[in-house]
Each structure stands twice: as structure tokens, then as C-alpha cells.
Amino acid sequence: MLIMIAGLVLFLGMHSVRMVAPEWREAQIQRMGEGPWKGIYSVVSIIGLALAIWGYGQMRHDPIFIWSPPIGLYHLVALFMIPAFILLVAAFVPRNHIRARLGHPMVLAVKTWAFSHLLANGRMGDIIFFGAFLVWTVFVYRFLRQRDRAVGVAPEAATASGTAIAVVLGVVAYWVFATYLHVWVAGVPAFTW
């Protein structure tokens, strides 16, 4: 579990630098240049995520159970993941109402993913893993919205077609991931009937 925690600290810590140490971040960018900073940021983030995922998988071999979720919560997770995928896709589809209204749908996608997976996983490692992401998203979303207001970020113009594309692609991505990729990524099927 220590490997997982170290990975979470690296990954979420690197993704929090702008929020907790903006002056230090700017000093590093000025000192080394934006390209090298982005390179270091990416490498540390990838290493952190890889360690967190690997450590999470190792935690499963010797789990500490805190609670046993009822089977109905697995169905609720499957339901929650539909809007999570729509939010994730909306972060990349231009001119959609979801991104225009919410500002940072990717962060909300991670929040929805983490919250829903906390519902259906009662091992200590699960609680630490998904709980860390949930707590991080609460703080980072608040920070990003405050920053947007402070600098006067206006919502982008949105269209019905952009929104429809985000929703359709989100549902398709959800179906593909849940049907084919979840077992490969997480080691368990997405649907437990």
C-alpha cells in the first residue's frame, strides 16, 4: 500500500503545484523554460500514476476490508459512470453547453468516478485510492473556478450540436470501456449482475 500512496502523492502533488505553490511553479518555468517544465511535470505525473495503479493492484493481494458494500451499489456505480464519461468527453468537444456551464468537466468526471467507486469498494486501499482523488478534485475544482472568476474567464459559446456530440461520444466511450476495457484496466468486470 505504501507504493500506492507514494504514487498518489507524486501524481496528485504534481497536479496540485499550480494550486499550492504558484510562485514556485512560475519560478521553475522562468528558470528552465516551459518545455522542460512540462517534460518534468509529465514524467513525474506518469511515474506517480504508474506507481499508484501498480500499488493499487498489489493492495488487492492482501486486502484489509473495512466494509462490504451491498450489490446494489455496484449498479449505482455503473449508472454514475455514464455522466462521468459524458463529462470527460465534454472537456474535449468544442462548443458544448456542459463545458460552457461547468467550466472544468474533466475534474468533475474524476470526482464522479472517485465518488462512485468509493461506494462499491470497501477495502482500505480502495478508500485511500479513490478518496485521495475525490478530496483532490473538491479542492482543485474550487481553485479552478475561483481562478476563472478572478481572471474573468467567460464561458465559450455553446451549440446544441456540440452538446449532442459530447453526450453521444460520452455514452459510446462508456459502453466501450465498460464492456471491453474495464476488465483489462481494473481486473474486474464493470458490470456485476
N, C-alpha and C positions, 0 to 999 in steps of 0.2 A: 504493500500500500504506500510505502514511502516513495517509491518511484513514481507512482501516480500523482501523489501530492507535489513532488518536485516538478513534474511536468506541468501540472496545473499552475504552479507558482510562476514558472517560466512563461507559459503561454498567456495566461491572464495578466500576469505582471507586465509583459511586453505590450500587451494590448491596453494597458492602463497608464502607460507612461505619459501620454498626452494629457490625461486627466489629473494625475497626481504630481507630475513633475514637468510641467510645460516649459519652464525656463531651462531646465537641464536638457530637455529634448532639443530645444532650439539651439542651445549652445553646441550640442553634438553635431547637429546638422550644419551649423556655421563652421565648425572646426573641420569636419571630414567631408562635407558635401552631401547633398540629398541622395545621390545614387548609392554611395557606400552605406549611409544610414539605413536606407531601405533594404539594402542587402543584409546588413546585420540584423535588422528587425525581422526580416523574412526567415533567416537561418535560425535565429533564436526561437521564433514562433513555431517553425516546423519541428525543431528538436523538442520543444516543450509539448506540442500536441502529440508527437510520436511517443514520447515518454508517458504522457498521461493515458493515451489509449493502450499502450503496452502494459503499463502498470494496472490499468483497469481490468484488462484481460487476465493478468496474473492474480489479481484480487479474487477472481471467481474461483480459483483453485482451493482457496482456504477462506471461505466467506464467514463473516460474522453477521448473523441475522438479527435485526432489530425488530422487525415486524413482518408479517406475511400478508401481503395485500390480497383482498378478495378478487376473484376472477373478473368481476365487473369493471374493475379499474383498468384492466388490460384493454377492454373495449373502449373505455373513455380515452385512453392514450391514443388509440387508433383514430378516434374522432378528432381529438385535439391536433393531431399531426396534419390534418387536411389544411386548416388555416395556417399552420406553421410553414408548410410548403408554399402556400399561396403568398404569404408574407416574404419568404425567401426569394421567390421568383420576382415579386413586385419590386424588390430592391434593384433589379437589373433591367426591368422592362421600362422603357421611357414613357413618360406622359400618362401615367396611370393614377387614378384617384387614391389608391391605397398609399402609395409613396407620398403623394401630394398632401394627404391628410395627416399621416403618421410621422413623416419625416425620416425615420430610420427603421424601415420594416425588417431589415436583416437582424437587428438587435432584438426586435420583438419576436422574430422567428426563433431565435436562440432561446429567448425567455420562455416561449410556449413549449418548445422542445424540452427544456430542462424541467419546467414545472410538471409537464405531463409525465415525464419519465420518473420523476420523484414519486408520483402517485403509485406507480406499478412496480417499484423496486424497493425492497425493504432491507437490503444488506447495507452495512455501514459504508462500504466502499461506494455503493450507488449513491447514498445520501451525500457523501463528501463530493463525489464527482459531479453529479447533477446539481447539488446545492451550491457548489462553487460557481458554476455557470449561471445559475439563477440569481444569486446575490450580485455577481459581476454585472449582469445585464440590467438589474434595477439601478445600480449606480451609473453605469455608462449611458443608459438611455436618458436619465435625468440630466447628466452632464451635457450630452449632445443637444438636447432640447434647449437647455439654458444658453449654450454657446450659440445655437442658431438664432435665438431671440436677441442675444447681445450684439451679434453682428448683422442682424436684420435680414436673415435668410428668408426669402419669400418662397412659398410653395410653387413648384413648377406648374405650368398649365397642364391640365389633365384632359384626357378624352375617354369616351366610353369604349372605344376600340382598344386603347392601351390597357384599360382596366380589364376588359374581357380577355385579352391576350394573357395578362398576368394570371387571371383566375384559371383559365383553361390550362395553361402551361404548368401552373402550380398543382392542379389536380392530376394531370398526366405524370408529372415528376413524382408526386406522392405515390401514385399507383405503381409506377416502375420501381421506385425504391422499396416500397413495402412488399411488393410481390417478388422481386428478384434480388435486390441488393442488401436488404436488412440482415438476412442470414449470413451473408458474406462479411458484412461490416461488423455486426454485433454478435454473431454466433448463435442467435436465436431467431425464430421466425417473428415477423412483425405481427402476425395475426395468430392469436391463441384462442381457438374456439372451443 
